[in-house]
Amino acid sequence: MKYLLGIDFGGGASKATLLAENGQIVAEHTVEYPTLYPEAGACEQSPADWISALHENCKAILSKSGISPSDISAVAIDSATHTSLLCDKDFKPLCNAMHWTDSRSRHEATDLLLGYGEAIFEKTFHKPDTIWTLPQLLWQRRNRPELFEKARYVFFEKDYIRYYLTGVFCTDYIEAEGSMLFDCTKMQWDEALCALVGISVEMLPPIVRPTDIIGAVTSEAAEKTGLLAGTPVICGTTDTVMEVFASGAVEQGDMTVKLATAGRICVITDRPYPDRHLVNYSHIADGLWYPGTATKAAAASYRWYRDTFGGEYRELDEAAAKLPIGADGVFFHPYLNGELTPYADPQLCGSFTGLRATHTKAHFTRAVLEGVSLSLLDCKRYLDGLEIPHKDFATLIGGGTKGTLWRQITADALGITLHVTESADSSFGSAMLAGIATGVFSNAKDAVQKCVKKIATVTPNPESTAQYARLFEDYQKIHHALAPIYRERV
């Protein structure tokens, strides 16, 4: 028996999944690491934390499974989309990586929008916003000029980790689509876009396909990880498309609802849908795309709440489950790093409102879960308005799928049936992708057929859906009332 190893690097943790060639999950392991907030609007990660998590995950997977490193056919890595890292001439990091949710580049995004917005949108299908690499690099150039002058290479998260394993500098076209430095119509780096921030195309990684085998584990990396030197490593791609793939969504009209660091609702289509409030990326299945809406802080909100106020997820869920829909009047808006769909407003702030002396910690917990789900409802209503054809059910993906309470709240709030699979984790998708690259699976549909297993169906309660629709009216009123205040304060 041969095995496939997929490793994901997300907003707060790295997860590894070992998949047998027969489609069975053999072992999993997760290592948490911090996301850093050194100043207002900042959201950074340390590359050293990524590498430490890589070491621990690889060793734990080998220990848990008991397999020989020589039995691993290939390794694939994915990570949060377009989290960028500046490196010097020796490929050494010059600073922490800027996570895609970092909102310090709001002035740069505005300048780009006013000066070049239409030209950028035509090439990238997106309008300038703080989440993209181009504005973030421009912020670094303006605010860290001495550091920026030393930069010779721009990495994206998974590509830096894979470079550590192989010594090969490259990226895939899906990752590139999120950089705002890439012409999505010509499928190549764009010199004019690069010129807006004063970098050359040569600073950016060569582009390959996600399934390309780009190199092998070096002897130095093998010593630190326990992997066998010479093990093939594929390029891999971004976390959301791997979650979409892992859920089995590989046909036009399939829909996914994501409860991970960010929240997203995506529909599988045969073309991009350029829209200023949608995010458009290619699928790994040939000829398909997965345009969708996005809310910045979904599971990230729950983790922030847990880390700030204490407790374990299971205990928090149990207490929140005893409360009625609406948390007795407490509302939470998950705008911890601003918001995307449908506001595209980096100056929005998170909030708890409606507090009384009678409220307990459980009320706050339930409000967080409901607030994220109502933010997803905001996303869904915008998506519905675009009339993109999709099925009347969706698959739930991301770490939030583990909580049965949150599953039900989300199904009720959205008013749609949600399917849950054995693993919709992006590391599982990366392991399947490694199988395609090595010929274990013939294509994406074959991998899904052999590996993806549905384990639960969550049906919305019509009465609960009606309650959430009424709550959503107040949810929006609170947003509309507070948004002007935040714009004045920040």
Secondary structure as GFF3:
##gff-version 3
##sequence-region A 1 490
A	DSSP	beta_strand	3	9	.	.	.	ID=ss1
A	DSSP	beta_strand	13	20	.	.	.	ID=ss2
A	DSSP	beta_strand	25	32	.	.	.	ID=ss3
A	DSSP	beta_strand	44	45	.	.	.	ID=ss4
A	DSSP	alpha_helix	47	65	.	.	.	ID=ss5
A	DSSP	three_ten_helix	69	71	.	.	.	ID=ss6
A	DSSP	beta_strand	72	79	.	.	.	ID=ss7
A	DSSP	beta_strand	84	87	.	.	.	ID=ss8
A	DSSP	beta_strand	97	98	.	.	.	ID=ss9
A	DSSP	alpha_helix	106	124	.	.	.	ID=ss10
A	DSSP	alpha_helix	133	143	.	.	.	ID=ss11
A	DSSP	alpha_helix	145	150	.	.	.	ID=ss12
A	DSSP	beta_strand	153	156	.	.	.	ID=ss13
A	DSSP	alpha_helix	157	166	.	.	.	ID=ss14
A	DSSP	beta_strand	171	172	.	.	.	ID=ss15
A	DSSP	alpha_helix	173	177	.	.	.	ID=ss16
A	DSSP	beta_strand	182	183	.	.	.	ID=ss17
A	DSSP	beta_strand	188	189	.	.	.	ID=ss18
A	DSSP	alpha_helix	191	195	.	.	.	ID=ss19
A	DSSP	three_ten_helix	201	203	.	.	.	ID=ss20
A	DSSP	beta_strand	207	208	.	.	.	ID=ss21
A	DSSP	beta_strand	213	216	.	.	.	ID=ss22
A	DSSP	alpha_helix	219	225	.	.	.	ID=ss23
A	DSSP	beta_strand	232	234	.	.	.	ID=ss24
A	DSSP	alpha_helix	239	246	.	.	.	ID=ss25
A	DSSP	beta_strand	255	259	.	.	.	ID=ss26
A	DSSP	beta_strand	263	267	.	.	.	ID=ss27
A	DSSP	beta_strand	292	295	.	.	.	ID=ss28
A	DSSP	alpha_helix	299	309	.	.	.	ID=ss29
A	DSSP	alpha_helix	313	321	.	.	.	ID=ss30
A	DSSP	three_ten_helix	327	329	.	.	.	ID=ss31
A	DSSP	beta_strand	331	333	.	.	.	ID=ss32
A	DSSP	beta_strand	351	353	.	.	.	ID=ss33
A	DSSP	alpha_helix	361	385	.	.	.	ID=ss34
A	DSSP	beta_strand	393	397	.	.	.	ID=ss35
A	DSSP	three_ten_helix	399	402	.	.	.	ID=ss36
A	DSSP	alpha_helix	404	414	.	.	.	ID=ss37
A	DSSP	beta_strand	417	421	.	.	.	ID=ss38
A	DSSP	alpha_helix	426	437	.	.	.	ID=ss39
A	DSSP	alpha_helix	444	451	.	.	.	ID=ss40
A	DSSP	beta_strand	454	458	.	.	.	ID=ss41
A	DSSP	alpha_helix	462	489	.	.	.	ID=ss42
###
